[in-house]
Amino acid sequence: MTSIKDSVALVTGGQRGLGKAFVDELLAAGAAKVYATARRPVGSDDPRVVPVALDVADAASVAALAEQVGDVTLVINNAGTTVRTSLLDATLDELNEVFATNVYGVVAVTQAVAPILARNGGGALVNIASVLSWLAGSSVYGASKAALWSVSNSLRLELAAQGTQVVGVHLGYTDTDMTRALDVPKNDPRQVARDTLRAVERGETEVLADEVSRVVKAALSGPVENLALGS
Ligand SMILES: NC(=O)c1ccc[n+]([C@@H]2O[C@H](COP(=O)([O-])OP(=O)(O)OC[C@H]3O[C@@H](n4cnc5c(N)ncnc54)[C@H](OP(=O)(O)O)[C@@H]3O)[C@@H](O)[C@H]2O)c1
């Protein structure tokens, strides 16, 4: 269990979208400091927000991150990307780009911060997956989020020894740049962030942030044909 009040948090991709919502909710809940990363970071008016440059797909950038966040107690692996290409049409470059950010990037950041979390008492690690970890139809992106689900579940076991809580978060359409072009109902990123931080404080391991995530998770024991977008 990790208290948000007085915590020192790190949010990857924390300068826009869902990541920015996490930064705002962390501050509202009393975090002492929040490292908010972006590939091209901008400054903040709030002295509690520390901008940090980070490309999770770049090993040198991840190594440099570890040098800057020695007091972190709560890490939110939020950075993510997508391509619209189908699996049959995706190029190797497109597959690499999505997996480098959504899967290997999470592993790389976790490897970099795990010793720091251990030194600081264990803390918590939150991985932002998706309902598309389970629901077919989003192709390359869904495949990466399915992998991330497995990554979170294994990291939970591996990090238990050092007392680090690992939380996997699954959500449907959320109102950010990623879904700007989609004319569909979307949930509020600040609500997702609030619910996730509450789960961290309760010592929980998984967040099903909206109705679609709850319905799809419950359907996992049924026929796979039912696990498709629009079914
Ligand atoms: N929006 C949705 O409907 C939805 C649903 C389920 C899950 N999610 C997940 O929620 C997370 C946040 O998504 P969002 O909706 O806020 O997306 P977004 O508006 O497209 O923002 C993407 C974020 O990821 C960061 N990012 C992308 N590639 C990166 C890289 N290589 N290194 C470091 N940072 C990188 C971006 O940082 P820069 O500022 O540097 O570009 C940005 O902060 C993602 O993991 C996404 O898959 C979103």
The ligand as an ORCA input file, in Angstrom:
! r2SCAN-3c Opt
* xyz 0 1
  N      -7.056      7.394    -24.929
  C      -7.577      6.166    -24.823
  O      -8.726      5.919    -25.250
  C      -6.819      5.070    -24.142
  C      -7.500      3.879    -23.853
  C      -6.814      2.848    -23.229
  C      -5.481      3.007    -22.883
  N      -4.841      4.162    -23.185
  C      -3.429      4.276    -22.816
  O      -3.261      5.391    -21.973
  C      -1.917      5.865    -22.089
  C      -1.944      7.363    -22.363
  O      -2.559      7.558    -23.613
  P      -3.246      8.924    -24.064
  O      -4.628      8.590    -24.447
  O      -2.980      9.984    -23.100
  O      -2.407      9.116    -25.417
  P      -1.875     10.420    -26.138
  O      -2.786     11.544    -25.892
  O      -1.594      9.988    -27.543
  O      -0.488     10.666    -25.377
  C       0.540      9.722    -25.491
  C       1.517      9.972    -24.365
  O       2.546      8.984    -24.440
  C       3.806      9.635    -24.541
  N       4.701      8.859    -25.404
  C       4.416      8.262    -26.600
  N       5.507      7.654    -27.077
  C       6.503      7.863    -26.168
  C       7.863      7.484    -26.091
  N       8.457      6.749    -27.048
  N       8.583      7.856    -25.007
  C       8.008      8.598    -24.026
  N       6.726      9.009    -24.041
  C       5.985      8.634    -25.113
  C       3.518     11.005    -25.135
  O       4.548     11.888    -24.744
  P       5.064     13.111    -25.669
  O       4.488     14.323    -25.013
  O       6.548     13.012    -25.603
  O       4.523     12.903    -27.055
  C       2.179     11.339    -24.488
  O       2.340     11.889    -23.201
  C      -1.269      5.049    -23.220
  O      -0.525      3.996    -22.667
  C      -2.472      4.525    -23.965
  O      -2.169      3.346    -24.696
  C      -5.472      5.211    -23.790
*
